[in-house]
């Protein structure tokens, strides 16, 4: 019974430190910047208008995509969606939001990697970007809808 109590105490201490770490991340400059630009993006009328247009073009493209390159409107629908995406990306609120999101993602990845490496060098650390070119989880392909190599699990 004493071993079980010691394991419970250890788990409680780990969880408390994890909550403390979470609080530190929530109060970081990266999180504050992310939340600021997220709000700016969400409240920008031009962003909202372009997002509605993009959603319509995306749905049109997805309908064409079901039939592939042979659909008569496939390339036109793709170009329209890309054009609106480029317009969105050119807006300061969207651009700055994406930059802040990347910085926050980098922070979370660094923390995850530090924790994982302190346990073992062989633990996989999932990522949302192309930190390594090996594919699988580190390439973000499983969560982004890309081709998954199946090496995530």
KEKE-3310 file (N, C-alpha, C; in steps of 0.2 Angstrom, whole numbers, plus 5000, padded with zeros to 4 digits):
npx = (5004:5010:5018:5009:5004:5015:5017:5005:5007:5018:5013:5003:5012:5018:5007:5003:5015:5014:5002:5006:5016:5008:5001:5011:5014:5002:5002:5012:5022:5020:5008:5000:5001:4997:4983:4979:4981:4972:4960:4959:4959:4947:4938:4939:4931:4934:4941:4931:4922:4930:4933:4920:4918:4929:4925:4914:4920:4929:4920:4914:4926:4929:4918:4921:4933:4929:4928:4940:4954:4948:4936:4926:4927:4937:4951:4948:4940:4949:4959:4951:4949:4962:4966:4957:4962:4975:4972:4967:4978:4986:4981:4985:4980:4977:4990:4998:4992:4994:5008:5010:5003:5012:5023:5019:5016:5029:5034:5026:5030:5044:5043:5037:5046:5057:5052:5050:5063:5069:5065:5068:5078:5072:5059:5044:5040:5026:5023:5017:5023:5036:5048:5056:5061:5056:5044:5028:5022:5029:5029:5017:5007:4997:4988:4984:4977:4985:4995:4997:5009:5007:5015:5013:5008)
npy = (4994:5006:5009:5012:5023:5032:5033:5039:5051:5056:5057:5067:5078:5079:5083:5095:5103:5103:5110:5122:5125:5126:5138:5147:5147:5152:5165:5170:5181:5176:5170:5180:5189:5181:5180:5193:5196:5187:5191:5204:5199:5192:5202:5210:5217:5216:5204:5195:5196:5192:5179:5173:5173:5165:5153:5149:5148:5138:5127:5126:5122:5110:5103:5102:5095:5082:5076:5077:5082:5082:5088:5101:5114:5113:5119:5133:5135:5131:5141:5153:5150:5151:5164:5171:5167:5172:5185:5186:5182:5193:5203:5213:5209:5196:5191:5194:5187:5174:5174:5176:5164:5155:5157:5154:5141:5136:5139:5130:5118:5117:5117:5104:5096:5097:5092:5079:5074:5075:5064:5053:5051:5045:5047:5051:5067:5076:5088:5103:5107:5108:5103:5092:5083:5070:5066:5059:5062:5073:5080:5086:5081:5072:5078:5089:5085:5081:5069:5055:5046:5036:5034:5040:5034)
npz = (5000:5003:4992:4982:4988:4987:4973:4970:4976:4969:4956:4959:4962:4950:4942:4948:4945:4931:4929:4934:4925:4913:4917:4917:4903:4898:4903:4896:4884:4871:4871:4874:4864:4853:4857:4856:4842:4837:4841:4835:4822:4821:4823:4812:4799:4785:4785:4789:4779:4768:4773:4772:4758:4755:4761:4753:4740:4743:4746:4733:4726:4733:4728:4715:4716:4719:4707:4702:4692:4680:4680:4673:4679:4688:4689:4688:4699:4709:4707:4710:4724:4729:4726:4734:4746:4746:4746:4759:4767:4764:4772:4787:4800:4798:4794:4805:4815:4811:4812:4825:4830:4825:4833:4846:4844:4842:4854:4862:4856:4859:4873:4875:4868:4877:4889:4884:4880:4892:4898:4889:4875:4864:4863:4854:4848:4844:4831:4822:4811:4798:4805:4805:4790:4789:4788:4793:4810:4814:4802:4802:4793:4797:4804:4797:4786:4775:4766:4776:4783:4792:4803:4815:4826)
capx = (5000:5014:5021:5004:5003:5021:5015:5000:5010:5023:5008:5000:5017:5019:5002:5004:5020:5011:4997:5010:5019:5002:4999:5016:5013:4996:5004:5018:5021:5018:5001:4996:5002:4992:4976:4978:4980:4966:4954:4959:4957:4940:4934:4940:4925:4936:4943:4925:4919:4934:4932:4914:4919:4933:4921:4910:4924:4931:4915:4914:4932:4928:4913:4924:4938:4927:4929:4947:4956:4944:4930:4928:4928:4942:4956:4945:4938:4955:4962:4947:4950:4969:4965:4954:4967:4981:4970:4967:4985:4989:4979:4989:4977:4978:4997:5001:4989:4998:5015:5009:5002:5018:5028:5016:5017:5036:5035:5023:5034:5050:5042:5035:5052:5061:5050:5051:5070:5072:5063:5071:5080:5069:5052:5042:5037:5022:5024:5013:5026:5041:5054:5061:5059:5055:5037:5024:5019:5033:5028:5010:5003:4992:4983:4982:4974:4990:4996:4999:5014:5005:5021:5011:5006)
capy = (5000:5012:5010:5015:5030:5036:5034:5044:5058:5058:5059:5073:5083:5081:5086:5102:5106:5104:5115:5128:5126:5129:5145:5151:5148:5156:5172:5172:5186:5173:5169:5187:5192:5177:5181:5200:5196:5183:5195:5208:5196:5190:5207:5214:5216:5214:5197:5192:5196:5187:5172:5170:5172:5159:5147:5148:5146:5132:5122:5125:5118:5103:5099:5100:5090:5075:5073:5078:5087:5082:5092:5107:5120:5112:5124:5139:5135:5131:5148:5157:5149:5153:5171:5174:5165:5177:5192:5185:5182:5200:5208:5214:5205:5189:5189:5195:5182:5168:5174:5175:5157:5151:5158:5151:5134:5135:5138:5123:5112:5117:5114:5097:5092:5098:5087:5072:5073:5074:5057:5048:5053:5041:5048:5056:5074:5078:5095:5105:5110:5103:5103:5087:5081:5063:5064:5057:5067:5079:5084:5089:5078:5068:5083:5094:5082:5078:5061:5052:5040:5031:5033:5044:5030)
capz = (5000:5004:4986:4979:4990:4984:4966:4970:4978:4964:4951:4961:4961:4943:4939:4950:4941:4924:4929:4935:4918:4909:4919:4914:4896:4897:4904:4892:4879:4865:4871:4874:4857:4849:4859:4854:4835:4836:4842:4829:4816:4822:4823:4806:4794:4779:4786:4790:4772:4764:4775:4769:4751:4754:4762:4747:4735:4745:4745:4726:4724:4735:4724:4709:4717:4719:4701:4700:4687:4674:4681:4669:4683:4693:4689:4689:4706:4713:4707:4714:4731:4730:4725:4740:4752:4745:4749:4767:4769:4764:4778:4793:4806:4797:4794:4811:4819:4809:4814:4833:4831:4824:4839:4851:4842:4843:4862:4865:4854:4863:4880:4874:4867:4883:4893:4881:4880:4899:4899:4884:4868:4859:4863:4848:4850:4838:4829:4817:4805:4795:4809:4801:4784:4790:4787:4799:4814:4814:4796:4802:4788:4800:4807:4792:4780:4770:4766:4782:4782:4797:4808:4821:4832)
cpx = (5004:5017:5015:5003:5009:5020:5010:5003:5014:5018:5005:5005:5018:5014:5002:5009:5018:5006:5001:5013:5014:5001:5005:5016:5007:4998:5010:5017:5018:5011:4997:4996:4997:4985:4974:4976:4974:4960:4954:4957:4950:4936:4934:4935:4928:4938:4937:4922:4923:4933:4925:4915:4924:4929:4917:4914:4927:4926:4914:4920:4931:4923:4917:4930:4936:4928:4936:4948:4952:4938:4931:4929:4934:4947:4954:4943:4944:4959:4958:4948:4957:4969:4963:4959:4973:4978:4969:4974:4989:4987:4983:4987:4979:4986:5000:4998:4993:5005:5015:5008:5008:5023:5025:5017:5024:5037:5032:5028:5041:5049:5041:5042:5057:5059:5051:5058:5073:5070:5067:5072:5075:5061:5050:5039:5033:5023:5019:5016:5032:5048:5059:5058:5057:5048:5033:5022:5023:5032:5021:5006:4997:4986:4981:4979:4978:4990:5000:5003:5012:5010:5019:5010:5011)
cpy = (5006:5014:5014:5022:5035:5037:5039:5051:5060:5061:5066:5079:5085:5085:5094:5106:5108:5109:5122:5130:5129:5136:5149:5152:5152:5163:5174:5177:5183:5172:5175:5190:5188:5179:5188:5200:5192:5187:5201:5205:5194:5196:5212:5212:5214:5207:5193:5191:5191:5180:5169:5169:5166:5153:5145:5145:5139:5126:5121:5121:5111:5099:5097:5095:5083:5072:5073:5083:5087:5086:5099:5113:5119:5117:5131:5140:5135:5138:5153:5157:5152:5161:5174:5173:5170:5184:5192:5186:5189:5205:5207:5209:5198:5187:5189:5189:5175:5168:5173:5167:5153:5151:5154:5143:5132:5134:5132:5117:5112:5115:5106:5093:5092:5092:5080:5070:5072:5067:5052:5052:5050:5043:5053:5062:5076:5086:5096:5108:5105:5104:5098:5085:5073:5061:5062:5063:5074:5083:5088:5086:5074:5073:5088:5091:5080:5071:5059:5046:5034:5030:5037:5040:5025)
cpz = (5000:4997:4982:4981:4988:4977:4965:4971:4972:4958:4953:4960:4954:4940:4941:4946:4934:4924:4930:4928:4913:4911:4917:4907:4895:4898:4900:4887:4873:4865:4871:4867:4852:4851:4856:4846:4833:4836:4837:4823:4816:4821:4817:4801:4788:4779:4786:4783:4768:4766:4773:4762:4750:4756:4756:4741:4737:4744:4737:4723:4726:4731:4718:4710:4718:4713:4698:4695:4681:4674:4677:4673:4688:4694:4691:4697:4711:4713:4711:4722:4733:4730:4732:4746:4752:4748:4756:4770:4769:4769:4784:4798:4804:4797:4801:4816:4817:4812:4822:4834:4830:4830:4845:4850:4843:4850:4864:4862:4858:4870:4880:4873:4873:4888:4891:4882:4887:4901:4895:4878:4862:4858:4857:4851:4844:4837:4823:4811:4802:4798:4806:4795:4784:4788:4794:4804:4814:4807:4797:4797:4791:4802:4802:4786:4774:4770:4772:4781:4787:4803:4814:4827:4834)
residu = (UNK:UNK:UNK:UNK:UNK:UNK:UNK:UNK:UNK:UNK:UNK:UNK:UNK:UNK:UNK:UNK:UNK:UNK:UNK:UNK:UNK:UNK:UNK:UNK:UNK:UNK:UNK:UNK:UNK:UNK:UNK:UNK:UNK:UNK:UNK:UNK:UNK:UNK:UNK:UNK:UNK:UNK:UNK:UNK:UNK:UNK:UNK:UNK:UNK:UNK:UNK:UNK:UNK:UNK:UNK:UNK:UNK:UNK:UNK:UNK:UNK:UNK:UNK:UNK:UNK:UNK:UNK:UNK:UNK:UNK:UNK:UNK:UNK:UNK:UNK:UNK:UNK:UNK:UNK:UNK:UNK:UNK:UNK:UNK:UNK:UNK:UNK:UNK:UNK:UNK:UNK:UNK:UNK:UNK:UNK:UNK:UNK:UNK:UNK:UNK:UNK:UNK:UNK:UNK:UNK:UNK:UNK:UNK:UNK:UNK:UNK:UNK:UNK:UNK:UNK:UNK:UNK:UNK:UNK:UNK:UNK:UNK:UNK:UNK:UNK:UNK:UNK:UNK:UNK:UNK:UNK:UNK:UNK:UNK:UNK:UNK:UNK:UNK:UNK:UNK:UNK:UNK:UNK:UNK:UNK:UNK:UNK:UNK:UNK:UNK:UNK:UNK:UNK)
# end
